[in-house]
Amino acid sequence: MKIFRKVGVSWLLFLIGYCAILISLILFIGQPGVSLYFSFIDGEWLFKWRGALYISLTKGCVAGLFLGMGLWVKAKLQEKRIKKSIGMKKAQ
């Protein structure tokens, strides 16, 4: 993608949004499975759509924020290391 050739603010925002959506979806999909498992054990279905959506969005957004920022910092450091190694090769 031409937008993300350089590690910048647009890449940071993309990573935060992507990680937040991905983690939220995984959390939301996992909750009915856990409720199904416990319904077999207890015999009571404890899944509530509104509560599951709220929990998955809040936890997914917080985790996505930190994961996206961490991935961005890692990419930024890698970009600087590559630029530094190219500069050292040209100097030799």
PENOR-V282900 format. One record per run of one state. SS is the DSSP state (H for helix, E for strand, - for the rest). FROM is the first residue (numbers start at 1). LEN is the number of residues. If there is no record, write none. Layout:
SS&FROM&LEN / SS&FROM&LEN
This chain:
-&1&1 / H&2&3 / -&5&4 / H&9&34 / -&43&6 / H&49&43 / -&92&1
